[in-house]
Amino acid sequence: ASLPKKDLLRQLYMYSKTFSVTEAADRISSCSYYFFTEEYGDSLNALAGKLSMPLQASHENQLPVDVDIDECEVKQLRERMEPEYQLVEQLQSCTEV
């Protein structure tokens, strides 16, 4: 069964109900602080410093999932999730110095 678009593109949908990469990027960029999961620990510490309050990393929604998918399935998912990749790329290009 296929996931509904709003579930598959959850990050994009959170910031744009029309799945507009530009709208979502603009809304995220207007936040006073945002970061990427790849730098979660360091970014959370930096945010804690900015807020002058202790923040602790939580991995409550992290599930141990072991799924075997073949290259064809990876390619299909990559294509279906292209707007999410575009959103991340657009935001990363805004934060590069």
C-alpha positions in Angstrom: 0.0 0.0 0.0 1.2 3.5 -0.8 1.5 6.2 1.8 -0.7 9.3 1.4 1.3 12.2 0.0 1.0 14.2 3.2 2.6 11.4 5.2 5.3 10.7 2.6 6.2 14.3 2.4 5.6 15.1 6.0 8.3 17.8 6.5 7.2 19.7 3.3 3.5 19.3 4.2 4.1 20.7 7.7 5.1 24.1 6.2 3.1 24.1 3.0 -0.4 22.4 2.7 0.0 22.8 -1.1 3.4 21.0 -1.1 5.2 24.1 -2.4 8.9 23.8 -1.8 9.4 27.6 -2.1 6.6 28.3 0.4 7.9 25.7 2.9 11.5 27.0 2.6 10.3 30.6 3.1 8.4 29.6 6.2 11.2 27.6 7.7 13.7 30.3 6.9 11.6 32.9 8.7 12.0 30.9 11.9 14.5 32.4 14.4 16.4 29.1 14.5 16.4 25.8 12.6 18.8 23.0 12.0 19.3 19.7 10.3 19.3 16.3 11.9 22.8 15.6 10.8 24.0 18.2 13.3 21.3 17.5 15.9 23.5 17.3 19.0 25.6 20.3 18.3 22.7 22.4 17.1 20.6 21.5 20.2 23.5 22.6 22.4 23.8 25.9 20.4 20.1 26.5 20.8 20.3 25.8 24.5 23.0 28.4 24.7 20.9 31.0 22.8 17.9 30.3 25.1 20.0 30.1 28.3 18.3 27.0 29.3 19.1 23.3 29.4 17.8 21.2 26.5 18.3 17.5 26.3 18.2 15.3 23.2 15.3 12.9 23.1 14.9 10.0 20.8 11.4 9.0 21.7 10.2 8.5 18.2 13.3 6.6 17.0 12.3 3.0 16.2 14.7 0.2 15.4 13.7 -0.7 11.9 15.5 -3.2 9.7 14.1 -3.2 6.3 15.5 -4.7 3.1 14.7 -2.7 0.0 16.2 -3.2 -3.4 17.7 -0.6 -5.6 14.5 -0.3 -7.6 12.5 0.5 -4.5 15.1 3.1 -3.4 14.9 4.7 -6.8 11.1 4.9 -6.6 11.2 6.3 -3.1 13.8 8.9 -4.1 11.6 10.0 -7.0 8.5 10.2 -4.9 10.3 12.1 -2.2 12.1 14.5 -4.6 10.2 17.6 -3.2 11.6 16.8 0.3 15.1 16.6 -1.1 14.6 19.9 -2.9 13.4 21.5 0.4 16.5 20.3 2.3 18.8 21.4 -0.5 17.2 24.9 -0.7 17.5 25.3 3.1 21.1 24.1 3.2 22.0 26.6 0.4 20.5 29.4 2.6 22.7 28.4 5.6 26.0 28.0 3.7 28.5 30.7 4.4 
